[in-house]
């Protein structure tokens, strides 16, 4: 059902976002990412003490695609 839209202000839109005003059948935002982190990276808590004397994160990723998004 058509409608009337007043003033619209957009501050920011991310790289995988959709902004659409009006009639639409299907909207599919998509994104893919890969995260590498070393020891102690995702720890949370109060008063944490993490000691990694000689830590090293080594990544060997020979394939080109890990999980593709087919559309």
RAPE-V649563 format. One record per residue. N is the residue number from 1. RES is the residue in three letters. OMEGA is omega in whole degrees, -180 to 180 (none if undefined). NEAR is the number of other C-alpha atoms within 10 Angstrom. D_LAST is the distance of its C-alpha to the last C-alpha in Angstrom with 2 decimals. Layout:
BEGIN
n=N res=RES omega=OMEGA near=NEAR d_last=D_LAST
n=N res=RES omega=OMEGA near=NEAR d_last=D_LAST
END
This chain:
BEGIN
n=1 res=UNK omega=-180 near=4 d_last=27.42
n=2 res=UNK omega=178 near=6 d_last=27.99
n=3 res=UNK omega=179 near=8 d_last=29.72
n=4 res=UNK omega=-179 near=6 d_last=31.47
n=5 res=UNK omega=177 near=8 d_last=30.37
n=6 res=UNK omega=-179 near=5 d_last=33.00
n=7 res=UNK omega=179 near=4 d_last=32.82
n=8 res=UNK omega=177 near=7 d_last=29.73
n=9 res=UNK omega=179 near=5 d_last=29.99
n=10 res=UNK omega=178 near=6 d_last=27.08
n=11 res=UNK omega=-179 near=5 d_last=28.29
n=12 res=UNK omega=175 near=7 d_last=25.16
n=13 res=UNK omega=-180 near=9 d_last=21.38
n=14 res=UNK omega=-175 near=6 d_last=19.52
n=15 res=UNK omega=-180 near=9 d_last=16.91
n=16 res=UNK omega=-178 near=10 d_last=14.01
n=17 res=UNK omega=177 near=11 d_last=15.78
n=18 res=UNK omega=172 near=11 d_last=15.57
n=19 res=UNK omega=-176 near=8 d_last=18.82
n=20 res=UNK omega=174 near=7 d_last=19.19
n=21 res=UNK omega=179 near=9 d_last=22.41
n=22 res=UNK omega=-179 near=9 d_last=22.65
n=23 res=UNK omega=-179 near=9 d_last=21.13
n=24 res=UNK omega=179 near=7 d_last=17.43
n=25 res=UNK omega=-174 near=4 d_last=15.55
n=26 res=UNK omega=177 near=5 d_last=12.47
n=27 res=UNK omega=-177 near=9 d_last=11.83
n=28 res=UNK omega=171 near=8 d_last=9.32
n=29 res=UNK omega=179 near=9 d_last=10.80
n=30 res=UNK omega=177 near=11 d_last=9.57
n=31 res=UNK omega=174 near=9 d_last=11.74
n=32 res=UNK omega=-179 near=9 d_last=13.07
n=33 res=UNK omega=178 near=6 d_last=16.73
n=34 res=UNK omega=-177 near=6 d_last=19.54
n=35 res=UNK omega=173 near=4 d_last=23.06
n=36 res=UNK omega=179 near=8 d_last=26.27
n=37 res=UNK omega=-180 near=11 d_last=29.52
n=38 res=UNK omega=-179 near=11 d_last=33.03
n=39 res=UNK omega=179 near=12 d_last=35.58
n=40 res=UNK omega=-175 near=12 d_last=36.43
n=41 res=UNK omega=-173 near=9 d_last=33.39
n=42 res=UNK omega=179 near=7 d_last=32.15
n=43 res=UNK omega=176 near=9 d_last=35.61
n=44 res=UNK omega=178 near=8 d_last=36.67
n=45 res=UNK omega=180 near=6 d_last=40.05
n=46 res=UNK omega=175 near=5 d_last=43.45
n=47 res=UNK omega=-179 near=6 d_last=45.80
n=48 res=UNK omega=174 near=8 d_last=43.54
n=49 res=UNK omega=180 near=9 d_last=44.97
n=50 res=UNK omega=180 near=10 d_last=42.79
n=51 res=UNK omega=177 near=9 d_last=44.58
n=52 res=UNK omega=-172 near=10 d_last=42.68
n=53 res=UNK omega=-178 near=6 d_last=45.34
n=54 res=UNK omega=-178 near=5 d_last=43.52
n=55 res=UNK omega=-179 near=10 d_last=39.90
n=56 res=UNK omega=177 near=10 d_last=37.28
n=57 res=UNK omega=-179 near=8 d_last=33.51
n=58 res=UNK omega=-179 near=9 d_last=32.52
n=59 res=UNK omega=172 near=8 d_last=28.93
n=60 res=UNK omega=-177 near=5 d_last=28.24
n=61 res=UNK omega=-174 near=8 d_last=24.58
n=62 res=UNK omega=-178 near=7 d_last=24.54
n=63 res=UNK omega=-178 near=6 d_last=20.98
n=64 res=UNK omega=-176 near=7 d_last=18.48
n=65 res=UNK omega=177 near=8 d_last=15.43
n=66 res=UNK omega=178 near=11 d_last=16.11
n=67 res=UNK omega=-178 near=9 d_last=12.87
n=68 res=UNK omega=177 near=9 d_last=9.62
n=69 res=UNK omega=179 near=9 d_last=6.49
n=70 res=UNK omega=-179 near=4 d_last=3.77
n=71 res=UNK omega=none near=5 d_last=0.00
END
